[in-house]
């Protein structure tokens, strides 16, 4: 079952991680309390209050099990990549490590600023960049809000029903579980999104995909949710030619085709 959500931009304000917002403006952490940085934040908040932007989200809880470096999600195979850093006493992680080989659950999610009145095409360069960076933060804020609901609400998943964190506290990720996004270090193959799309129907919230797996609107996030208490974020990093060939085989494609999605990892 796919659950749909709609959030007002102003509703998501407490969930915005302003550290990442400032980073997009090349403002270093030690500069974030400056008058210029705080004025930038005020301008962004004012922009939120000027429009009726909406952020949409979808979530699906799948029956899951791991099989080596693959996941089975409601019968669909999702091949994954494993670290190969060769550090003594440090395991090479794969996201499938956080899923039972017998019976488990994995969540799929996506968020998008698809009904936005934020003017990302403004002729004013400052307002345009402010709008774009704010839209990106809103899609991430929606993911944070959705993840909190998924963890605490029984009808969604409810694996951590008693947690009581403020939206601001969620930025430090004190809760159990992770939500790696497609294209990020632990899930670097952007083409994975085509598999997720078949299970989640991204177009239902207005997300369309390019031939390279890029999402439109740009201010969109898509990924997986894991509940295992030991799950954590990591970077796959560089992989060998052997793993690349194995991965291409598991994905049912050619080495040359999959290479274009893994330039940073080979």
C-alpha positions in Angstrom: 0.0 0.0 0.0 1.3 3.4 -1.0 0.6 6.3 1.5 0.4 9.9 0.2 1.1 13.1 2.2 0.9 16.8 1.5 2.7 19.4 3.7 2.5 23.1 3.7 5.9 24.8 3.3 5.3 26.7 6.5 4.5 23.5 8.3 8.0 22.2 7.4 9.8 25.2 8.6 10.9 23.6 12.0 12.3 20.6 10.1 14.6 22.6 7.8 18.3 21.9 8.5 19.7 25.4 8.1 23.3 24.1 8.2 22.9 22.6 4.8 21.1 25.7 3.6 24.1 27.8 4.5 26.4 25.3 3.0 24.7 25.8 -0.4 25.6 29.4 -0.1 29.2 28.6 0.8 28.8 30.0 4.3 31.1 28.2 6.7 29.7 26.9 10.1 31.7 29.6 12.0 30.0 32.3 9.8 26.4 31.1 10.3 25.7 33.4 13.2 26.9 36.5 11.3 24.5 39.3 10.4 24.7 38.5 6.7 23.9 34.8 7.3 21.0 35.6 9.6 19.6 38.1 7.1 19.8 35.4 4.4 17.8 33.1 6.7 15.2 35.8 7.4 14.8 36.3 3.6 14.2 32.6 3.1 11.6 32.5 5.9 9.9 35.5 4.5 9.8 33.9 1.1 8.1 30.9 2.6 5.4 33.1 4.1 4.8 34.9 0.8 3.5 31.8 -1.0 1.3 28.8 -0.6 3.9 26.2 -1.5 3.1 22.6 -0.9 5.4 19.6 -0.7 4.1 16.2 -1.5 5.4 12.8 -0.3 4.7 9.1 -0.8 5.7 6.0 1.3 5.5 2.3 0.8 6.4 -0.4 3.3 7.7 -3.5 1.6 8.1 -7.0 2.7 11.9 -7.5 2.4 14.7 -10.0 2.8 18.4 -9.9 2.0 20.2 -12.3 -0.3 23.9 -11.5 -0.3 24.3 -8.0 -1.7 20.7 -8.0 -3.1 17.4 -7.0 -1.5 14.1 -8.5 -2.3 11.4 -5.9 -2.0 7.9 -7.3 -2.4 9.4 -9.8 -4.9 11.4 -7.2 -6.8 15.2 -7.7 -6.8 17.3 -4.6 -5.9 21.1 -5.2 -6.3 23.3 -3.1 -4.1 27.0 -2.3 -3.8 29.5 -3.2 -1.0 32.4 -1.2 0.3 35.9 -2.5 -0.6 38.1 -0.3 1.6 40.2 -3.2 3.1 40.7 -1.6 6.5 41.6 -4.1 9.3 38.9 -4.8 11.8 36.4 -2.6 9.8 33.7 -4.4 7.9 32.9 -3.7 4.3 29.3 -2.6 4.5 26.3 -3.0 2.1 22.8 -1.8 2.8 21.6 -5.4 2.6 23.5 -6.1 5.8 20.8 -4.2 7.7 18.0 -6.5 6.4 17.2 -10.0 7.6 17.7 -12.9 5.1 14.5 -14.5 6.4 11.8 -11.8 6.8 12.0 -8.1 7.3 10.6 -4.7 6.1 12.1 -1.9 4.2 10.4 1.5 3.4 10.5 3.4 0.1 9.9 7.1 0.0 9.9 10.2 -2.2 9.2 13.9 -1.6 8.9 16.7 -4.0 8.2 20.4 -4.1 5.8 19.9 -6.9 3.1 22.5 -6.2 5.5 25.3 -5.4 4.9 28.9 -5.9 8.6 29.5 -5.1 10.0 31.4 -8.0 12.9 29.3 -9.1 12.9 31.0 -12.5 13.1 34.6 -11.2 15.0 37.2 -13.2 16.5 38.3 -9.9 19.7 36.2 -9.4 19.5 36.5 -5.6 15.8 35.5 -5.4 16.3 32.7 -7.9 19.1 31.1 -5.9 17.3 31.7 -2.7 14.2 30.0 -4.1 16.2 27.0 -5.5 18.1 26.4 -2.2 15.0 26.8 -0.2 13.1 24.3 -2.4 15.9 21.8 -1.9 15.7 22.2 1.8 11.9 21.8 1.8 12.1 18.5 0.0 14.7 17.3 2.6 12.6 18.7 5.5 9.6 16.8 4.2 11.7 13.6 4.2 12.6 14.2 7.8 9.0 14.9 8.8 7.8 11.8 6.9 10.5 9.6 8.4 9.4 10.7 11.9 5.8 9.8 11.1 6.9 6.4 9.6 8.8 5.5 12.8 6.1 6.5 15.2 2.8 5.7 13.5 1.7 2.1 13.6 -0.4 2.3 10.4 2.8 3.3 8.5 5.4 1.1 10.3 5.7 2.3 13.9 9.0 0.6 14.8 9.9 3.4 17.3 6.5 4.5 18.7 7.7 6.1 21.9 10.3 8.6 20.5 9.6 12.2 21.2 12.1 14.4 19.4 11.5 18.0 18.4 11.8 18.7 14.7 15.1 20.6 15.4 16.5 17.6 17.3 15.9 15.3 14.3 18.7 17.1 12.4 21.3 15.3 14.6 19.6 11.9 13.7 19.1 10.6 17.3 16.6 8.0 16.2 17.0 4.4 15.2 17.2 3.7 11.5 18.4 5.5 8.4 16.9 6.8 5.1 19.7 6.7 2.4 18.7 8.7 -0.7 19.4 7.4 -4.2 22.6 8.9 -5.6 24.1 9.4 -2.1 27.3 7.6 -0.9 25.7 4.4 0.4 23.4 4.2 -2.7 25.5 5.8 -5.4 23.9 4.2 -8.5 21.3 6.8 -9.7 19.7 4.2 -12.1 18.4 2.4 -9.0 15.6 5.0 -9.2 14.0 3.2 -12.1 13.5 0.1 -9.9 12.1 2.2 -7.1 9.8 4.0 -9.5 8.2 0.7 -10.5 7.3 0.1 -6.8 6.5 3.6 -5.8 5.0 5.4 -8.9 6.9 8.7 -8.6 4.7 10.3 -11.1 1.8 10.2 -8.6 3.5 13.2 -6.9 4.6 14.8 -10.1 8.1 13.4 -10.3 9.3 12.5 -13.8 12.7 10.9 -14.7 15.2 11.6 -17.4 17.0 8.9 -19.2 19.9 9.3 -16.7 17.6 8.9 -13.7 17.6 12.5 -12.7 14.3 13.7 -11.1 12.2 16.6 -12.2 11.4 18.8 -10.3 15.0 19.1 -9.1 13.8 19.7 -5.5 12.9 16.0 -5.0 14.3 13.2 -2.8 13.8 9.5 -3.2 15.3 6.6 -1.2 14.9 3.7 1.2 14.2 3.5 4.9 15.9 0.9 7.2 14.9 0.2 10.8 17.7 -2.0 12.0 19.2 -0.4 15.2 22.8 -0.9 13.9 22.0 0.6 10.5 24.2 3.6 9.7 25.2 5.8 6.7 28.5 5.0 4.9 30.2 5.6 1.6 30.6 2.7 -0.8 33.7 4.4 -2.3 35.8 2.8 -5.0 34.9 -0.6 -6.2 36.9 -3.2 -8.1 36.4 -4.2 -11.7 35.2 -7.6 -10.4 32.5 -6.1 -8.3 31.5 -3.8 -11.2 31.1 -6.9 -13.5 29.2 -8.7 -10.8 26.9 -5.7 -10.1 26.2 -5.3 -13.9 25.3 -9.0 -14.1 22.9 -8.7 -11.1 21.4 -5.5 -12.6 20.9 -7.4 -15.9 22.8 -4.8 -17.9 26.3 -4.3 -19.4 29.4 -3.1 -17.7 29.6 -0.1 -20.1 26.0 0.9 -19.4 26.3 0.7 -15.6 29.7 2.5 -15.7 28.0 5.8 -16.6 26.1 5.8 -13.3 29.2 4.9 -11.2 31.9 7.3 -12.5 32.8 8.3 -9.0 33.1 4.7 -7.8 35.4 3.2 -10.4 
